[in-house]
C-alpha cells in the first residue's frame, strides 16, 4: 500500500479576503487626532498695512478721479475738477505736468468702480510716459 501523504489534505486554505480590522483601527486613530486638533487651528488673518500721512504734500499734484459710472474728472492742485474723456487724458496730463516729469499723478476711484477701469487709466498714463502714477487710499484713521 502506497504511503498517502496527509500533508496535502490537512493544508489550510488561503484566505483571499482583505483584513479590514487594522485599516479601521488606523482610521479611528486619525479621526480622533483630527477631532482634537481641529479646534486648535486658527484661521489666517491678513494684516493690511495702514497708510501714514506724508510729511509734506507736493506743490503740484494732478489728480484723476474715476466716478462710480467710470467717467473721468481731472483736478489740479485741489482746484475745481473738469470732466475729461479717456482718449484725451494722457495729452492733458502731460500738458499739466508742464515738462516736469516728476510731477505726481494720483488716481482716486470710487469704491464701486470696476478694477478694470482704474487699470485702463493707469495704463493710458504709463503709455504716455507719465512716471509717477499712484493710487489714492483712505487713511486707517478716517
URTA-V958131 format. One record per run of one state. SS is the DSSP state (2 for helix, 1 for strand, 0 for the rest). FROM is the first residue (numbers start at 1). TO is the last residue. If there is no record, write none. Layout:
ss:SS from:FROM to:TO
ss:SS from:FROM to:TO
This chain:
ss:0 from:1 to:20
ss:2 from:21 to:38
ss:0 from:39 to:60
ss:1 from:61 to:66
ss:0 from:67 to:71
ss:1 from:72 to:76
ss:0 from:77 to:81
ss:1 from:82 to:84
ss:0 from:85 to:85
ss:2 from:86 to:97
ss:0 from:98 to:103
ss:1 from:104 to:109
ss:0 from:110 to:114
ss:2 from:115 to:127
ss:0 from:128 to:132
ss:1 from:133 to:135
ss:0 from:136 to:142
